[in-house]
Amino acid sequence: MLKNTRYYDPINDFRRRVARRLMRAVFGSHGQPTSAPLPNKGIYRILVCHVSHSLGNTLLLTPLLSELEKVYPAAEIDILTRSPIADDVYSRFFSVQRIFRLPAHGVGHPLQFLGTLRGMRKIRYDLAIDADPLSQTGRLLMLLSNATYTLGFSSPKKHGEITHAVPLPEHIQSKGQRPVYLLRSAMGRDTAGEYPVPDIRLGAGEREHGRAALARSLAASGINSPGRGIIGIFANATGPKLLGEDWWTRFIDVLEKQYPEHRIVEILPASGQSMLGSRYPGYYSSDLRKIASVLSGLAVYISADCGIMHLACASDVPTMGIFTVTNPAEWGPYGPGRHIIAAHGQAPEVVARTIAAMPELAGR
């Protein structure tokens, strides 16, 4: 029977078949593919491969770690990553044992790259997970592991034979939810239940230090009380997501008139330069966990889509993420108190009134 030429691309089909054969030749077979679910028991050593190094992607892996701790509470988790902040984000998870950190550019640091892989390959894992639905590098690294079961998404971008391949879900696009869906689907569990939210696992002491730092920032500007709550604004973003000082000035004017008894604190970017003309008390730190501690003391956090927005979500503060360019279904915050503010083509005054009506502010 002839293939349907409307959907069949012989060139890409040939490339995929060649890629699969090369992968088998180089890496061999990592167990026979199976339709049986991952076992509920007998999984004690887990490797998670996630090579993306951005702040947002690093934080959006934490829901998978929470899920793994739930379904395999006696297991030990190792993480293979390129993220320079992996230790700050993952080390507070009780089950995380080792963080194998690859150099950002392996070609420039071959000895470090090979040494890290050698350390990972010394361990015999019960389960290795390629958590990224698109990265072929993550799949290659997972196939280098010594693992009984291998888990990852199946898609035209992924090559290499694994024991448990899960089709990419069209109904779930969230970067934080997809890895959890991957695990639940492979285990035959309910994929429609509530999903863990990003979590940096702040301790009570860290949260107390954050509140004290906010109080000092206010006091330095002659403000001796947090009023009815502190609104944190991070006015920086990359590329077309950057809204600009004039946009934020108009936005904050509306917010201040609506909530005159609240205080505003600017969370400063890595440059240490105010994006709001230094009109408000500010907080700056190059330490990720200190920033998270300060964010946890806010009544509400507001910014465009950016890594610090994901950090606010992971710090368990009510978060208002303003989306003008990127896909909110993929990158938007989710969970209680996390809100996507669709602002494409909207005036800042309109966006401000939308946020002012949110229960996290209106209820105070």
C-alpha contacts under 8 A as a table, 3 or more apart, distances in Angstrom:
res1	aa1	res2	aa2	distance
3	K	8	Y	6.70
4	N	7	Y	5.96
4	N	8	Y	6.04
5	T	8	Y	4.84
5	T	9	D	7.36
8	Y	13	D	7.79
9	D	12	N	5.60
9	D	13	D	6.04
10	P	13	D	4.96
10	P	14	F	6.00
11	I	14	F	5.17
11	I	15	R	6.28
12	N	15	R	4.96
12	N	16	R	6.12
13	D	16	R	5.18
13	D	17	R	6.26
14	F	17	R	5.16
14	F	18	V	6.20
15	R	18	V	5.14
15	R	19	A	6.07
16	R	19	A	5.01
16	R	20	R	6.12
16	R	156	P	7.43
16	R	159	H	7.69
17	R	20	R	5.17
17	R	21	R	6.29
18	V	21	R	5.17
18	V	22	L	6.18
19	A	22	L	5.10
19	A	23	M	6.10
19	A	159	H	6.62
20	R	23	M	5.10
20	R	24	R	6.25
20	R	159	H	5.70
20	R	160	G	5.95
20	R	161	E	7.74
21	R	24	R	5.14
21	R	25	A	6.11
22	L	25	A	4.95
22	L	26	V	6.09
23	M	26	V	5.22
23	M	27	F	5.73
23	M	28	G	7.06
23	M	159	H	6.92
23	M	160	G	5.40
23	M	161	E	7.84
24	R	27	F	5.37
24	R	28	G	4.40
24	R	29	S	6.03
24	R	160	G	6.70
24	R	161	E	7.19
25	A	28	G	5.61
27	F	30	H	7.86
27	F	143	L	6.62
27	F	144	L	7.11
29	S	32	Q	7.05
29	S	161	E	6.03
29	S	162	I	7.39
30	H	143	L	6.94
30	H	147	A	7.69
30	H	148	T	7.61
30	H	149	Y	7.71
30	H	150	T	7.11
30	H	161	E	6.24
30	H	162	I	5.46
30	H	163	T	6.75
31	G	148	T	7.05
31	G	149	Y	7.09
31	G	150	T	7.91
31	G	161	E	7.76
31	G	162	I	6.37
31	G	163	T	5.50
32	Q	161	E	7.73
32	Q	162	I	6.97
32	Q	163	T	5.48
33	P	161	E	7.09
33	P	162	I	5.83
33	P	163	T	4.00
33	P	164	H	6.08
33	P	165	A	7.64
34	T	163	T	5.66
34	T	164	H	6.26
35	S	164	H	7.27
37	P	164	H	8.00
37	P	186	A	5.45
37	P	187	M	4.74
37	P	188	G	5.74
38	L	149	Y	7.93
38	L	164	H	7.77
38	L	186	A	5.81
38	L	187	M	4.71
38	L	188	G	7.73
39	P	42	G	7.07
39	P	43	I	7.47
39	P	187	M	6.85
40	N	43	I	7.39
40	N	71	V	7.47
40	N	72	Y	7.51
40	N	187	M	7.39
41	K	72	Y	7.73
42	G	126	D	7.78
43	I	46	I	7.26
43	I	72	Y	6.96
43	I	75	A	6.47
43	I	126	D	5.46
43	I	127	L	6.75
44	Y	72	Y	7.46
44	Y	74	A	6.41
44	Y	75	A	3.97
44	Y	76	E	5.87
44	Y	125	Y	7.91
44	Y	126	D	6.44
45	R	75	A	5.74
45	R	76	E	5.12
45	R	77	I	6.23
45	R	78	D	7.82
45	R	124	R	7.59
45	R	125	Y	4.94
45	R	126	D	5.26
45	R	127	L	6.58
46	I	75	A	6.98
46	I	76	E	6.12
46	I	77	I	4.79
46	I	78	D	6.13
46	I	125	Y	5.73
46	I	126	D	6.09
46	I	127	L	4.89
46	I	128	A	5.71
46	I	129	I	7.74
47	L	77	I	5.87
47	L	78	D	4.79
47	L	79	I	5.70
47	L	80	L	7.26
47	L	125	Y	6.69
47	L	127	L	6.35
47	L	128	A	4.55
47	L	129	I	6.17
48	V	77	I	7.33
48	V	78	D	6.27
48	V	79	I	4.79
48	V	80	L	6.15
48	V	128	A	5.88
48	V	129	I	4.83
48	V	130	D	6.31
48	V	131	A	6.86
49	C	79	I	6.01
49	C	80	L	4.81
49	C	81	T	6.31
49	C	128	A	7.46
49	C	129	I	6.01
49	C	130	D	5.07
49	C	131	A	6.32
49	C	138	G	5.80
49	C	139	R	7.91
49	C	141	L	7.02
49	C	142	M	6.18
50	H	79	I	7.45
50	H	80	L	6.18
50	H	81	T	5.15
50	H	82	R	7.64
50	H	130	D	6.65
50	H	131	A	5.98
50	H	132	D	6.33
50	H	138	G	6.00
51	V	80	L	7.02
51	V	81	T	4.49
51	V	82	R	5.01
51	V	83	S	7.07
51	V	137	T	7.39
51	V	138	G	6.00
52	S	57	N	6.33
52	S	58	T	7.02
52	S	81	T	6.98
52	S	82	R	6.23
52	S	83	S	6.53
53	H	57	N	6.81
53	H	58	T	6.34
53	H	81	T	7.32
53	H	82	R	5.25
53	H	83	S	3.87
53	H	84	P	6.79
53	H	104	A	7.65
54	S	57	N	5.39
54	S	58	T	6.07
54	S	83	S	6.70
54	S	307	G	7.69
55	L	58	T	5.17
55	L	59	L	6.28
55	L	83	S	7.84
55	L	85	I	7.55
55	L	307	G	5.21
55	L	308	I	7.78
56	G	59	L	5.29
56	G	60	L	6.10
56	G	306	C	7.13
56	G	307	G	4.51
56	G	308	I	7.67
56	G	310	H	5.78
56	G	311	L	7.55
57	N	60	L	4.99
57	N	61	L	6.54
57	N	175	K	7.56
58	T	61	L	5.69
58	T	62	T	7.57
58	T	83	S	6.67
58	T	85	I	7.78
58	T	86	A	6.91
58	T	89	V	7.55
59	L	62	T	5.64
59	L	89	V	6.87
59	L	198	P	6.15
59	L	199	D	7.37
59	L	200	I	7.47
59	L	310	H	6.75
59	L	311	L	7.00
59	L	314	A	7.21
60	L	63	P	6.53
60	L	175	K	6.28
60	L	176	G	4.56
60	L	198	P	5.80
60	L	310	H	7.64
61	L	64	L	5.65
61	L	65	L	6.87
61	L	131	A	8.00
61	L	176	G	6.20
61	L	179	P	7.45
61	L	198	P	7.47
62	T	65	L	4.96
62	T	66	S	6.28
62	T	90	Y	7.36
62	T	176	G	7.71
62	T	197	V	7.76
62	T	198	P	5.36
62	T	199	D	6.02
62	T	200	I	7.49
63	P	66	S	5.06
63	P	67	E	6.23
63	P	176	G	6.20
63	P	177	Q	7.15
63	P	179	P	7.94
63	P	180	V	6.77
63	P	195	Y	7.52
63	P	196	P	5.00
63	P	197	V	5.51
63	P	198	P	5.27
63	P	199	D	7.08
64	L	67	E	4.98
64	L	68	L	6.09
64	L	176	G	7.71
64	L	177	Q	7.89
64	L	179	P	5.86
64	L	180	V	5.06
64	L	196	P	7.74
65	L	68	L	5.04
65	L	69	E	6.20
65	L	93	F	7.72
66	S	69	E	5.21
66	S	70	K	6.34
66	S	196	P	6.68
67	E	70	K	5.02
67	E	71	V	6.28
67	E	180	V	6.63
67	E	196	P	6.97
68	L	71	V	5.32
68	L	72	Y	5.54
68	L	73	P	7.27
69	E	72	Y	5.37
69	E	73	P	4.76
69	E	74	A	7.81
69	E	75	A	7.47
69	E	95	S	6.62
70	K	73	P	5.54
72	Y	75	A	5.48
73	P	95	S	7.78
74	A	95	S	7.95
75	A	95	S	6.66
76	E	95	S	5.15
76	E	96	V	6.08
76	E	97	Q	6.09
77	I	95	S	5.66
77	I	96	V	4.60
77	I	97	Q	5.73
77	I	98	R	7.15
78	D	96	V	5.87
78	D	97	Q	5.64
78	D	98	R	4.72
78	D	99	I	5.77
78	D	100	F	7.39
79	I	96	V	7.69
79	I	98	R	6.45
79	I	99	I	4.86
79	I	100	F	5.94
80	L	99	I	6.13
80	L	100	F	4.68
80	L	101	R	5.99
80	L	102	L	7.25
81	T	86	A	7.45
81	T	99	I	7.48
81	T	100	F	6.33
81	T	101	R	5.11
81	T	102	L	5.92
82	R	101	R	5.42
82	R	102	L	4.77
82	R	103	P	5.94
82	R	104	A	5.55
83	S	86	A	5.31
83	S	101	R	6.97
83	S	102	L	7.91
83	S	104	A	7.60
84	P	87	D	7.75
84	P	101	R	7.59
85	I	88	D	5.37
85	I	89	V	6.38
85	I	288	L	7.91
86	A	89	V	5.19
86	A	90	Y	5.75
86	A	91	S	7.60
86	A	99	I	7.38
86	A	101	R	7.80
87	D	90	Y	5.50
87	D	91	S	5.17
87	D	99	I	7.06
88	D	91	S	6.20
88	D	92	R	7.86
88	D	288	L	6.98
88	D	289	R	6.66
89	V	92	R	7.15
89	V	200	I	5.50
90	Y	93	F	5.80
90	Y	96	V	7.01
90	Y	200	I	7.13
91	S	94	F	7.62
91	S	96	V	6.34
91	S	97	Q	7.90
92	R	96	V	7.71
92	R	200	I	7.39
92	R	201	R	5.99
92	R	202	L	7.98
93	F	96	V	5.50
93	F	201	R	7.02
94	F	97	Q	7.90
96	V	99	I	7.74
100	F	116	T	6.22
100	F	120	M	7.10
101	R	116	T	7.00
102	L	106	G	7.21
102	L	112	Q	7.28
102	L	113	F	5.68
102	L	116	T	6.40
103	P	106	G	5.49
103	P	109	H	6.68
103	P	112	Q	6.93
103	P	113	F	6.24
105	H	108	G	5.61
105	H	109	H	6.69
106	G	109	H	5.09
106	G	110	P	5.53
106	G	112	Q	7.74
106	G	113	F	5.51
107	V	110	P	5.52
109	H	112	Q	5.56
109	H	113	F	6.18
110	P	113	F	4.98
110	P	114	L	6.01
111	L	114	L	5.25
111	L	115	G	5.91
112	Q	115	G	5.05
112	Q	116	T	6.10
113	F	116	T	5.35
113	F	117	L	6.41
114	L	117	L	5.11
114	L	118	R	6.03
115	G	118	R	5.01
115	G	119	G	6.29
116	T	119	G	5.22
116	T	120	M	6.38
117	L	120	M	5.05
117	L	121	R	6.10
118	R	121	R	5.15
118	R	122	K	6.44
119	G	122	K	5.46
119	G	123	I	7.55
120	M	123	I	5.95
120	M	145	S	6.91
121	R	124	R	7.32
121	R	144	L	7.11
121	R	145	S	5.34
121	R	146	N	6.04
122	K	146	N	7.87
123	I	146	N	6.80
124	R	145	S	7.82
124	R	146	N	5.10
124	R	147	A	5.91
125	Y	128	A	6.63
125	Y	145	S	7.62
125	Y	146	N	5.88
125	Y	147	A	4.40
125	Y	148	T	6.47
126	D	147	A	5.35
126	D	148	T	4.98
126	D	149	Y	6.04
127	L	147	A	5.56
127	L	148	T	6.01
127	L	149	Y	4.70
127	L	150	T	5.77
127	L	151	L	7.47
128	A	142	M	6.38
128	A	145	S	7.37
128	A	147	A	5.87
128	A	148	T	7.94
128	A	149	Y	6.35
128	A	150	T	4.91
128	A	151	L	6.24
129	I	142	M	6.90
129	I	150	T	5.97
129	I	151	L	4.77
129	I	152	G	5.95
130	D	133	P	7.87
130	D	138	G	5.81
130	D	139	R	5.76
130	D	142	M	6.16
130	D	150	T	7.88
130	D	151	L	6.17
130	D	152	G	4.87
130	D	153	F	7.61
131	A	138	G	7.75
131	A	152	G	6.30
131	A	153	F	7.78
131	A	179	P	5.41
131	A	182	L	7.81
132	D	135	S	5.78
132	D	138	G	6.87
132	D	152	G	7.74
132	D	153	F	7.71
132	D	179	P	7.25
133	P	152	G	7.43
133	P	153	F	5.56
133	P	154	S	7.81
133	P	155	S	7.79
133	P	168	L	7.15
134	L	155	S	7.98
134	L	157	K	6.20
134	L	158	K	7.04
135	S	138	G	5.48
135	S	139	R	6.90
135	S	157	K	7.60
135	S	158	K	7.53
136	Q	139	R	5.04
136	Q	140	L	6.26
136	Q	157	K	6.71
136	Q	158	K	5.73
136	Q	159	H	7.22
137	T	140	L	5.07
137	T	141	L	6.21
138	G	141	L	5.20
138	G	142	M	6.16
139	R	142	M	5.12
139	R	143	L	6.22
139	R	152	G	7.70
139	R	158	K	7.05
139	R	159	H	7.43
139	R	160	G	7.26
140	L	143	L	5.14
140	L	144	L	6.49
140	L	160	G	7.63
141	L	144	L	5.13
141	L	145	S	6.87
142	M	145	S	5.35
142	M	150	T	7.63
143	L	146	N	7.83
143	L	150	T	7.96
143	L	160	G	7.49
147	A	150	T	6.51
149	Y	162	I	7.62
149	Y	163	T	5.80
149	Y	164	H	7.30
150	T	162	I	5.31
150	T	163	T	5.28
150	T	164	H	6.01
151	L	162	I	6.55
151	L	163	T	6.54
151	L	164	H	4.79
151	L	165	A	5.93
151	L	166	V	7.79
151	L	183	L	7.92
151	L	186	A	7.71
152	G	162	I	7.63
152	G	164	H	6.63
152	G	165	A	5.27
152	G	166	V	6.29
152	G	182	L	7.05
153	F	158	K	7.50
153	F	165	A	5.32
153	F	166	V	4.69
153	F	167	P	5.68
153	F	168	L	5.88
153	F	182	L	7.03
154	S	158	K	6.09
154	S	165	A	5.31
154	S	166	V	5.51
154	S	167	P	5.02
154	S	168	L	6.42
155	S	158	K	5.35
155	S	167	P	6.78
155	S	168	L	6.76
156	P	159	H	7.53
162	I	165	A	6.48
164	H	186	A	6.58
165	A	186	A	7.78
166	V	182	L	6.40
166	V	185	S	7.10
166	V	186	A	6.74
169	P	172	I	5.58
169	P	173	Q	7.38
169	P	178	R	7.80
170	E	173	Q	6.61
172	I	177	Q	7.14
172	I	178	R	6.40
173	Q	177	Q	7.57
173	Q	178	R	6.63
173	Q	329	A	5.86
173	Q	330	E	4.88
174	S	177	Q	5.19
174	S	178	R	5.96
174	S	329	A	5.77
174	S	330	E	4.14
174	S	331	W	6.06
174	S	332	G	7.28
175	K	178	R	5.73
175	K	179	P	7.51
175	K	330	E	5.70
175	K	331	W	6.27
176	G	179	P	6.69
176	G	180	V	7.51
176	G	197	V	7.41
176	G	198	P	7.16
177	Q	180	V	5.30
177	Q	181	Y	6.18
177	Q	195	Y	6.50
177	Q	196	P	7.78
178	R	181	Y	4.93
178	R	182	L	6.14
179	P	182	L	4.91
179	P	183	L	6.52
180	V	183	L	5.29
180	V	184	R	6.19
180	V	195	Y	7.37
181	Y	184	R	5.10
181	Y	185	S	5.83
181	Y	191	T	5.91
182	L	185	S	5.35
182	L	186	A	6.23
183	L	186	A	5.22
183	L	187	M	6.22
184	R	187	M	5.18
184	R	188	G	6.13
184	R	189	R	4.90
184	R	190	D	6.59
184	R	191	T	5.87
185	S	188	G	5.10
185	S	189	R	5.92
185	S	190	D	7.44
185	S	191	T	6.42
186	A	189	R	7.66
190	D	193	G	6.30
195	Y	335	G	7.98
197	V	313	C	7.69
197	V	314	A	7.21
197	V	334	Y	6.94
197	V	335	G	6.24
198	P	310	H	7.53
198	P	313	C	6.34
198	P	314	A	4.57
199	D	313	C	7.36
199	D	314	A	3.99
199	D	315	S	6.36
199	D	316	D	7.40
200	I	311	L	7.80
200	I	314	A	5.26
200	I	315	S	6.22
201	R	314	A	7.81
201	R	315	S	7.56
202	L	206	E	6.16
202	L	207	R	6.80
202	L	289	R	7.92
202	L	292	A	7.83
202	L	293	S	7.07
202	L	315	S	6.87
203	G	206	E	5.24
203	G	207	R	6.41
204	A	207	R	5.17
204	A	208	E	6.26
205	G	208	E	5.10
205	G	209	H	6.25
206	E	209	H	5.13
206	E	210	G	6.22
206	E	290	K	7.53
206	E	293	S	5.48
207	R	210	G	4.99
207	R	211	R	6.39
207	R	293	S	5.01
207	R	294	V	7.15
207	R	296	S	6.24
207	R	297	G	6.73
208	E	211	R	5.22
208	E	212	A	6.31
208	E	293	S	7.80
209	H	212	A	5.05
209	H	213	A	6.15
209	H	293	S	6.86
209	H	294	V	7.57
210	G	213	A	5.10
210	G	214	L	6.33
210	G	290	K	6.99
210	G	291	I	7.88
210	G	292	A	7.88
210	G	293	S	4.44
210	G	294	V	3.88
210	G	295	L	7.23
210	G	296	S	6.91
210	G	297	G	5.96
211	R	214	L	5.19
211	R	215	A	6.31
211	R	293	S	7.67
211	R	294	V	6.21
211	R	296	S	7.80
211	R	297	G	4.99
212	A	215	A	5.06
212	A	216	R	6.30
213	A	216	R	5.10
213	A	217	S	6.26
213	A	294	V	6.73
214	L	217	S	5.07
214	L	218	L	6.30
214	L	283	Y	7.50
214	L	294	V	6.51
214	L	297	G	7.41
215	A	218	L	5.21
215	A	219	A	6.11
215	A	224	N	7.60
215	A	225	S	7.64
215	A	226	P	7.21
216	R	219	A	4.98
216	R	220	A	6.11
217	S	220	A	5.25
217	S	221	S	6.86
217	S	281	P	5.87
217	S	282	G	6.39
217	S	283	Y	6.65
218	L	221	S	5.37
218	L	222	G	6.55
218	L	223	I	4.95
218	L	224	N	6.55
218	L	225	S	7.62
218	L	226	P	7.62
218	L	265	V	7.81
218	L	281	P	5.87
219	A	222	G	4.89
219	A	223	I	4.82
219	A	224	N	5.27
219	A	225	S	8.00
220	A	223	I	7.26
220	A	281	P	7.63
221	S	281	P	6.11
223	I	226	P	7.72
226	P	229	G	5.60
226	P	230	I	6.04
226	P	262	H	7.13
226	P	263	R	6.15
227	G	230	I	7.36
227	G	261	E	5.53
227	G	262	H	5.30
227	G	263	R	6.33
228	R	261	E	5.82
228	R	262	H	5.14
228	R	263	R	7.70
228	R	364	R	7.01
229	G	261	E	7.89
229	G	262	H	5.17
229	G	263	R	6.33
229	G	298	L	7.02
229	G	299	A	5.21
230	I	262	H	5.84
230	I	263	R	4.73
230	I	264	I	5.70
230	I	265	V	6.86
230	I	297	G	7.93
230	I	298	L	5.19
230	I	299	A	5.23
230	I	300	V	6.88
231	I	262	H	6.93
231	I	263	R	6.02
231	I	264	I	4.80
231	I	265	V	6.24
231	I	298	L	6.03
231	I	299	A	5.82
231	I	300	V	5.01
231	I	301	Y	5.97
231	I	302	I	7.54
232	G	264	I	5.91
232	G	265	V	4.96
232	G	266	E	5.76
232	G	267	I	6.47
232	G	295	L	7.44
232	G	298	L	6.24
232	G	299	A	7.81
232	G	300	V	6.23
232	G	301	Y	4.72
232	G	302	I	6.19
233	I	264	I	7.30
233	I	265	V	6.39
233	I	266	E	4.97
233	I	267	I	5.92
233	I	301	Y	6.02
233	I	302	I	4.97
233	I	303	S	5.90
234	F	266	E	5.96
234	F	267	I	5.00
234	F	268	L	6.58
234	F	269	P	7.45
234	F	301	Y	7.93
234	F	302	I	6.54
234	F	303	S	5.13
234	F	304	A	7.81
234	F	308	I	7.72
235	A	242	L	7.72
235	A	243	L	7.47
235	A	244	G	7.56
235	A	245	E	7.75
235	A	248	W	7.20
235	A	266	E	7.70
235	A	267	I	7.83
235	A	268	L	7.97
235	A	275	M	5.92
235	A	276	L	7.30
235	A	303	S	6.05
235	A	304	A	7.32
236	N	242	L	6.08
236	N	243	L	7.73
236	N	269	P	6.47
236	N	275	M	6.70
236	N	303	S	7.75
236	N	304	A	7.64
237	A	241	K	5.61
237	A	242	L	4.60
237	A	243	L	7.65
237	A	304	A	6.60
237	A	305	D	7.20
237	A	306	C	5.91
238	T	241	K	5.68
238	T	242	L	5.71
238	T	306	C	7.54
239	G	242	L	5.99
240	P	243	L	7.80
240	P	325	V	7.02
241	K	304	A	6.67
241	K	305	D	7.01
241	K	323	F	7.86
241	K	324	T	6.66
241	K	325	V	6.22
241	K	326	T	7.85
242	L	304	A	7.38
243	L	247	W	5.96
243	L	248	W	7.11
243	L	304	A	7.68
244	G	247	W	5.44
244	G	248	W	6.49
244	G	275	M	7.87
245	E	248	W	5.17
245	E	249	T	6.06
245	E	275	M	6.31
245	E	276	L	5.74
245	E	277	G	7.88
246	D	249	T	5.05
246	D	250	R	6.35
247	W	250	R	5.47
247	W	251	F	6.23
247	W	348	P	5.95
248	W	251	F	4.83
248	W	252	I	5.96
248	W	276	L	7.50
248	W	348	P	7.17
249	T	252	I	5.28
249	T	253	D	6.15
249	T	276	L	7.45
250	R	253	D	5.24
250	R	254	V	6.78
250	R	348	P	6.11
250	R	349	E	6.34
251	F	254	V	5.64
251	F	255	L	6.57
251	F	348	P	4.82
251	F	349	E	5.29
251	F	351	V	7.25
251	F	352	A	5.38
252	I	255	L	4.86
252	I	256	E	5.92
252	I	352	A	7.29
253	D	256	E	5.32
253	D	257	K	6.36
254	V	257	K	5.31
254	V	258	Q	6.26
254	V	349	E	6.24
254	V	352	A	6.21
254	V	353	R	7.15
255	L	258	Q	5.10
255	L	259	Y	6.02
255	L	352	A	6.04
255	L	353	R	7.36
255	L	356	A	6.58
256	E	259	Y	5.12
256	E	260	P	5.11
256	E	262	H	7.67
257	K	260	P	5.60
258	Q	356	A	7.11
259	Y	262	H	5.67
260	P	263	R	7.82
264	I	280	Y	6.49
264	I	281	P	7.18
265	V	280	Y	5.85
265	V	281	P	5.04
265	V	282	G	5.34
265	V	283	Y	7.29
266	E	274	S	7.68
266	E	276	L	7.81
266	E	280	Y	6.26
266	E	281	P	6.20
266	E	282	G	4.55
266	E	283	Y	6.42
267	I	282	G	5.78
267	I	283	Y	5.16
267	I	284	Y	6.41
268	L	271	S	7.70
268	L	272	G	5.75
268	L	273	Q	6.47
268	L	274	S	5.90
268	L	275	M	7.50
268	L	282	G	6.47
268	L	283	Y	5.91
268	L	284	Y	5.19
269	P	272	G	5.61
269	P	273	Q	6.76
269	P	274	S	7.57
269	P	284	Y	7.28
270	A	273	Q	7.92
270	A	284	Y	7.90
270	A	285	S	7.81
270	A	286	S	6.68
272	G	284	Y	6.39
274	S	277	G	5.80
274	S	278	S	5.45
274	S	282	G	7.82
275	M	278	S	7.40
276	L	279	R	6.25
276	L	280	Y	7.65
278	S	281	P	7.30
278	S	282	G	7.55
284	Y	291	I	7.56
285	S	288	L	7.46
285	S	290	K	6.79
285	S	291	I	6.20
286	S	291	I	7.81
287	D	290	K	5.37
287	D	291	I	6.40
288	L	291	I	5.21
288	L	292	A	6.27
289	R	292	A	4.89
289	R	293	S	6.07
290	K	293	S	4.95
290	K	294	V	6.31
291	I	294	V	5.19
291	I	295	L	6.19
292	A	295	L	5.00
292	A	296	S	6.20
292	A	311	L	6.41
292	A	312	A	6.64
292	A	314	A	7.97
292	A	315	S	5.67
293	S	296	S	5.21
293	S	297	G	6.93
293	S	315	S	7.18
294	V	297	G	5.40
294	V	298	L	7.19
295	L	298	L	5.49
295	L	301	Y	7.32
295	L	312	A	5.95
295	L	315	S	6.61
295	L	317	V	6.79
296	S	312	A	7.22
296	S	315	S	5.34
296	S	316	D	6.24
296	S	317	V	5.38
297	G	317	V	7.60
298	L	301	Y	6.59
298	L	317	V	6.65
299	A	317	V	7.01
299	A	318	P	6.86
299	A	360	E	7.69
299	A	361	L	7.96
300	V	317	V	6.43
300	V	318	P	5.03
300	V	319	T	6.01
300	V	320	M	7.50
300	V	360	E	7.07
300	V	361	L	7.42
301	Y	309	M	7.90
301	Y	312	A	6.91
301	Y	317	V	6.84
301	Y	318	P	6.20
301	Y	319	T	4.88
301	Y	320	M	6.11
302	I	309	M	7.70
302	I	319	T	6.11
302	I	320	M	4.83
302	I	321	G	6.19
302	I	322	I	7.55
303	S	306	C	7.59
303	S	309	M	6.43
303	S	320	M	6.66
303	S	321	G	5.55
303	S	322	I	5.97
304	A	309	M	7.37
304	A	321	G	5.46
304	A	322	I	4.37
304	A	323	F	6.05
304	A	324	T	7.90
305	D	309	M	6.25
305	D	321	G	5.70
305	D	322	I	5.97
305	D	323	F	5.89
305	D	326	T	7.58
305	D	331	W	7.71
305	D	332	G	7.60
306	C	309	M	5.32
306	C	310	H	6.90
307	G	310	H	5.22
307	G	311	L	6.35
308	I	311	L	4.72
308	I	312	A	6.15
309	M	312	A	5.11
309	M	313	C	6.45
309	M	319	T	7.24
309	M	321	G	6.62
310	H	313	C	5.02
310	H	314	A	6.20
310	H	333	P	7.10
311	L	314	A	4.94
311	L	315	S	6.10
312	A	315	S	4.94
312	A	316	D	6.51
312	A	317	V	5.86
312	A	318	P	7.84
312	A	319	T	6.54
313	C	316	D	5.31
313	C	317	V	6.03
313	C	318	P	7.26
313	C	319	T	6.22
313	C	333	P	6.91
313	C	338	R	6.96
314	A	317	V	7.84
317	V	337	G	7.41
318	P	336	P	7.94
318	P	337	G	4.61
318	P	338	R	5.65
318	P	339	H	7.96
318	P	360	E	6.83
319	T	333	P	7.67
319	T	337	G	6.36
319	T	338	R	4.81
319	T	339	H	6.08
320	M	338	R	6.32
320	M	339	H	5.00
320	M	340	I	6.23
320	M	341	I	6.56
320	M	355	I	7.29
321	G	332	G	7.11
321	G	333	P	6.97
321	G	338	R	7.86
321	G	339	H	6.19
321	G	340	I	5.15
321	G	341	I	5.73
322	I	340	I	6.37
322	I	341	I	4.70
322	I	342	A	6.27
322	I	343	A	6.23
323	F	326	T	6.40
323	F	327	N	7.72
323	F	328	P	6.63
323	F	340	I	7.00
323	F	341	I	5.94
323	F	342	A	5.21
323	F	343	A	5.57
323	F	344	H	6.76
324	T	342	A	6.61
324	T	343	A	5.11
324	T	344	H	4.17
324	T	345	G	7.38
325	V	344	H	6.86
326	T	331	W	7.35
327	N	330	E	5.49
327	N	331	W	6.19
327	N	332	G	7.47
328	P	331	W	5.04
328	P	332	G	4.27
328	P	333	P	7.95
328	P	340	I	6.91
329	A	332	G	5.76
332	G	339	H	7.89
332	G	340	I	5.95
333	P	338	R	5.50
333	P	339	H	6.24
333	P	340	I	6.39
334	Y	338	R	5.28
334	Y	339	H	6.77
334	Y	340	I	7.93
335	G	338	R	5.55
337	G	360	E	7.18
341	I	351	V	7.52
341	I	354	T	7.86
341	I	355	I	7.67
343	A	346	Q	5.04
343	A	347	A	7.89
343	A	351	V	6.42
346	Q	350	V	6.36
346	Q	351	V	6.60
347	A	350	V	5.36
347	A	351	V	6.51
348	P	351	V	5.03
348	P	352	A	6.05
349	E	352	A	5.05
349	E	353	R	6.28
350	V	353	R	5.22
350	V	354	T	6.30
351	V	354	T	5.08
351	V	355	I	6.35
352	A	355	I	5.20
352	A	356	A	6.00
353	R	356	A	4.90
353	R	357	A	6.30
354	T	357	A	5.44
354	T	358	M	6.89
355	I	358	M	5.27
355	I	361	L	7.85
356	A	361	L	6.13
356	A	362	A	6.40
357	A	361	L	6.90
357	A	362	A	5.52
358	M	361	L	5.73
358	M	362	A	5.79
359	P	362	A	4.80
359	P	363	G	5.05
359	P	364	R	7.95
360	E	363	G	5.82
360	E	364	R	6.92
361	L	364	R	5.44
